[in-house]
Amino acid sequence: SSCPHRAEGRIYSIFPRGSGCARMKLAAVALISSAVAVDEHPLTKIVNLLKDMEAQITADATADKTTFEKLSCWCKNTKESKVAAISTAQSRITDLTAAVQEYAASEAEADTNIKQLKKEVNQGENALAQARAGREQAAAAWYADEKDLVQAIAALKNAIQQLSLRGGASLIHIGHVAERVMTRHEATFAGTMTHEQRQVIAALQQPASTGSYTLQSDKIMGVLSSMLEEMEKDLASGRSDDAMAAAQYERLKSDKTAENAAGKQAIRTTKTEASAAATNLERSKEDLSDTRAALDADRKFLSDLNLRCQDVDHEYSQRVADRSAELSAVQDAIKILTEDSGSETMGRALSLLQVGASRTAALSREARGRVAGLLLAAAKRTGNADLLKLAGTVSLDTFTKIKEACEKMISELKQEQADEVKQRDFCVSEFSTNEKETAAANRQKSELENKIEDLESLIAKLTSEIDDLNKQIADVKLQIKQAGQNRESENADFQATIKDQRQTQAILAKAITRLQVVYAKTQEERLAASGSAGALVQQEPGAAAAPPPPGFDKQEKNKGSTGVLTMLDDVMQDSKKTEADAIKDEQEAQADYETFVADSNASIQKMTDAITDKTEARAEATDDKTEAETDLKSTEGELSRLEQYNTDLHTQCDFGLKNFDSRQEARQGEIEGLQQAIQILNGAQM
């Protein structure tokens, strides 16, 4: 009724092994050795034997109860722990399933956001590029228009000055100037110039008498003044519009640059979030898979545990019933044998049997002596105490009891032989398996240690590279900042240069005009110069001019006037050239600055992407290192378990393996001695 179990390579029984066999052996030995007390009453011997059996049954029942209580406690505690583990796994699976869905959604959302952000950044950069191109085109167009307007205004002013002189040639020239201005700037005069004013300008281009000039001077002056006013308005409006457009462009540029920078930063942040979500997703999936596997294993173990514990309950119930029945039978037999009437009757009957047995005892003394000598020799050779007891009692008991005891011992010895062979095979197999598993675990440990070392080197390398890239990004940003500050300083210098040159040109123009009043070589030039210095005296049409005032004394002109005017004109041209060069240099510097910023931002983006990739690689390497360290710890634990198991195997198996042949040989000698004893007893009986 034993139930073999295997735990950590050992074979053991739920209940004490061979308790029934031991009890029967004791009963047989007691039955044989009871013949030693020749004078003891047979009934007393039987009752004493039954009492010994009663005590042994009670002791076995107590041992069974203790074993059952231990097993019941183990079943209860193990079942509760596994049920709790299953509940924890189910709760964790629910949480991990939700986490997997959440991280997957986060990763998908981050990918979508990155695409949208990239689209918005591209649109912002394209819009900024289009605005820059439009601004440059508008600035170039306005520069040309401004130049034309300035020239047209100067021409109109000169024409007005010439109008103060009388002469058909001057009117024709003025008409041509006005016609050219009107034609070149038709859009300016389209809505403001009347048909009558156009006819006046057309008439100026025809030869006319002096009287005609006098009659038309008011109209001509009005038309030219109106044209000059419109041109000056256009110039002022154009400059205002250009300044406003430049300011709007700068605001747009600042806003778009900030928006693009924010968008790129959002892309980097979102990429980091996407990377983190992907890492958490993979980790959650692995945890979910491991938890599900653990749940399946726990459920299977719990199912096996329930069956095993049910078997324990059933076996214990059966053993209790068997022992109760056995104990009840022994107790009833004792009661029957110890009752007075039964005791007397049994005493008489046993006395008659004892007399008959004494008669046949003399006939078999020789055979008993031979059997006793054979058993004694076997007991001395093997050291078996049971053989020694049997040899001492063989001459005192009947052949039947002796043969039964011998046959029982032969059966037990054969079983021990078979058990020892089975144990020897088990030990050899377990030692081989332990050696293979230990070698495999040592290989795995070495591989994991190498892997951890490689991962640590990789993590250190990636960390160093990330630090270098961050330093490079900081350096590039500092360069951009310094370049921006330099650009602002250069632009301020440019604005000051333009302002100074234009103020210089205005001053020079006034100086030249003033000097030309005195040093003009021709009457027309003198009139033109004086016209800009004073207002034209208006007269009634046809009225005689006032007589001239008395003239000055004759005086020679300063001979250096020509050189001064030439020098002033050269300075004027140099100032205009300086202004043009400053504008050109400003445009080139601005273009170079924008190219530098664009290239620097592209470099920063490239380094940022590299940092993101290396950060992801470092995170993955860190996860791999953590997993490898966990595996290494598990492998070291497995090696420790294998080492402990090897020690247990040596403790359990070394003696048996070392003495296997001698024990088998000695036990076989016992079997042969018992078999010879049975043969002798059979021969004696025959």
Secondary structure as UniProt FT lines:
FT   STRAND          4..7
FT   TURN            8..9
FT   STRAND          10..13
FT   TURN            17..18
FT   HELIX           19..33
FT   HELIX           34..36
FT   TURN            38..39
FT   HELIX           42..163
FT   HELIX           168..184
FT   HELIX           186..189
FT   TURN            190..192
FT   HELIX           195..204
FT   HELIX           210..338
FT   HELIX           340..361
FT   HELIX           362..364
FT   HELIX           365..382
FT   HELIX           385..393
FT   HELIX           394..396
FT   HELIX           399..519
FT   HELIX           523..533
FT   TURN            541..542
FT   TURN            559..560
FT   HELIX           561..658
FT   HELIX           660..685
//
